[in-house]
């Protein structure tokens, strides 16, 4: 339908598939390296249809998954990649109905996954200090929700509150909320911990996304020096390596081998657990 998001996938012999994301409109065209395809030829087709471009290339048309959308949507800052987001969600053990705080809305990738995880009865508070990032995150979230509702019976929950504010100045906001989990994606997360930890439930998890290990060391040093009630349970990085399976003309129909390309280091993920200090 017009207004929906469509993903066109072109298979290439020796490279990863080329994926193109578009929002369908009757008068628009999808441009690819091998020709164009009018949107009117896509509208009305069922997902999974293969169509040809003006240059004869075959495109597989379908709806994008959420991880594909966040990789292809407009972005300002670098997003948290889906491989890392899935690990962060497991760290925090989020359930439907939870209230989660996010600092660093960025382009809205984490916000979308949190929105799905907490469900219609849950709530996500997403703080961002930069106006351009704040606006882009809201726009990407709104575009996904509107496209989802055109192609699905159930509505995507409207459960993310985007807040343009420095989290280090939000102590008054935190007094009125109880948090089940916290995720920090910012340059200096140690500045946010004194503000958010009183609102985090006892035993709750604060997951921190940091680009380099020296930032992790600075974070842990601040927790120690300020005697904040957090225990560091894990520090991990997530890597994905694909495998290729190619057809052959000999007695063995397929040859499988590790791909030369992999999704390597993108961040260090730190799991902090709030504990109750022993009484002296």
N, C-alpha and C positions, 0 to 999 in steps of 0.2 A: 504493500500500500504506500501511497505517497506520504512522506513524512517519516517512514521507517528508516532505520539504519540497515545498510546492506554491505556485506563483505564479499568482494570478488577475489578469488584465489586463482593464480596462474601457476601451473606447475612448470618448473624449469629443469632441464636435464641434469645439470651438475651443480645447481645451487638450491638454496632453500626456496620454498614457494614465495612468490611475490603476492602480498596481500594489500588490497586497496579498499579503503573505507569510504562510503559516501552516504549522504542522506537523500533518499529518493524524491525527485521532483519531476513532474511530467515533461517539462521543457529542457531538462538538463541532460548532459551526457557524461558517461564515465570514460575518462581518458586513461590509456595504458600504453606501455612501450610498443605494443603490437596492434594499435588501432583504438577506435572508440566504440562505445556501446551506448545507444540512447537509453535513458532511464525508462522510457515508455515501454521498451522491450522487456524490462525487468519487472515493472509493476504488474501485479496480477499473477506472477509465477510463484510456484511453491518453492520453499527453501530446498536446496540441493540440485537445482536445475543447472545444466551446463549450456551456456550460450556462447556464440562466436562473435568476436569483435569484427570491425570493418577490415582488419588485416588478416582475419582467419584464425586468430588465436582463440583457444578454448578457455573460458572462464567459468569456474564453479561459483555459483551465487548462493549465499546463505546469510542468515542473521549472525552477527558477531557474538562471541561469548564475551563475558565481562573482562576477562584478562586480555582478549584481543582489542577490545575497545580502549582500555587504558593505555595500551602500547601505541595505538594509532591516533588517539584523540589529540587535539591541540594542546601543547604544553608550554609552560614558561620555564619553571625550574625542572631539574631532572626528577622524574617520578620515582617512587619506591616501586621496584619491579615486582610483578606477580609472584615470582619465586620467593622473594623476601616477605611479601605481604602474607602469603599462606603460612610461612613459618611464624610470623608475628601473631597471626590469629590463633595458631596452636599454642603459642607461649601464653597468651592472655586467657585462653580457654573461654572465649566469649559465648554466651548463650542468648537465645531469643529473649527479649525483655530487658537486657542489660543496659546500663547507662555507661557510655565510654567517652573519655576525653581524648581528643587528638590535638596536638599542637604542631602547627606547620601544615596548613591545608594544601599548600603547593598547587598542583594542577588538579587535585581532587581524586587521585587514584585510590589512596587509602580510605578516603571518605566513602567512596562507593562500596568497597568491600565491607567496611564496618556497617554501612547502612543495611546491606543484605544480611550480615551476621546477626545483628540485634533484632531485626524484623520489625513489623508494624507496632509492636508494643514497646520497643526499645527506643533509645535516644542516643544520638551522637552530637557532642559539642566539639566543633572544629574551630580552633583559634588560628589566626594568621595575622602577622604584623604588617605585611605588604599589601597595599590596595590592589595592585595589578594581579598578584597571585590569588587574592581573595575573590576578585571578580571572575577570574578564569575558572577557579574551582567550582564556584556556583554555576557558571555557564555549562561546564562539562557535566555536572550532576543533573542539571535541568534537561539537557539534551538527551542524556541516557534515559531518564525517567519518562519523558514524553514519547520517545521512540519505543520504549518497552510497552507502554500502555496501548499503543497502536497494534502491536503484534501479539499480545498476551491477554488472557481473560482477567487475570489478577493484576492489580495495580502495584507498581513499585512503591514501597513506603516513603512517605515524605517525612523522614525522621532525622535529618541532619540540619543542625543550626550552625550556619557559618557566621563566625564572629570576628570582626576586624578589630583586633586588640592585641597588645603585647601581653602574653600570659603572665609575665612577671609582675604585671600591675593589676592582675585580676583576682587578688586575694578576697575582695568583697564578693565577687561572683561565686567563688568556691564555697563560701559559707552556707549557701542555700542548696547545695547539691551533694548527693552521695554517689560516688563513682565505683563501679564494679571493676574497671580496668582503665589504664592510661597508656597511650602510645605517644612517644616524643620523637618527632623528626625535625630537629632544629640544630643550629650550630653549637649552642651552649645549653644543653638540656639541664645542666646543674643549676641554672638560674630558675628553672621552672619547678624543680623538685620541692623546695621549701613552700611554694605556693599550693601545689596540688596534693601533697602527701596527706594533709589533714582530712581531705575529702575522700581519699581512697579507702575502701573497706579494709579492715584488718585481714591480712592474708591475701589481699589483692595483688595483681601483677602490674608493674610498670615496665613496658617494653620500650627500648630505646634503639633508634636507627641512627648509626653514625658511620661516616665514610672511612675513617682511619683509626687505627688502634691507639694512637696517642690521645685522641678525643675520649676513648673509652677509659684510658688511664686517668685522665683529668677528671672525668665523671666520678670514678670510684674514689679518687683522692678527696674530692669535695664531699662525698657521702661520709667518708671517714672523718674528715676534719670538722665537719658540721654536726657529726653524730646524728645523721638522719636515719630513721628506722627502716633501712632497706638492706636486704641480703642479696648479694649477687649470686644467682643460681647457675647461669649459663652465659657464655659468650660464644656465638657461632657465626660462621659465614656459610652461605648457601651457594653451591655450584650445581649446574645442570649440564650434562653432556649427552647429546643426541647420538643415536645410532642410525646408520643408513642400511637399508635392505634393497639391493638392486637385482633385477632379473638378469639371467644369463642365457646363453644359447647352448650350454653344455648339459650334462646329465644332472647337475645340481641346479635346480630352478632359481635359487636365490643365493646371493652372497651378502652376508651381513658384516658390517665393520663399524667401529666407532667413527663418528663424524670428526672431521678436522676442526670444526667450529663448536665452541661451547659457550655457555653463559657462565662466566667465571665470577671473580669477586666484584661485588657492587656495594656491599656494606657489611659492617659488623653489627650483629643483633644481640643486644644485651637484655637479659631477663632479670629484673629486680623484683623481689618479693617483700611486701611490707610486713614487718613483724612487730610484736609488742615487746619493748625492752624489759629486761628483768628489773624488778624493783630492788634498789640498793638497800 
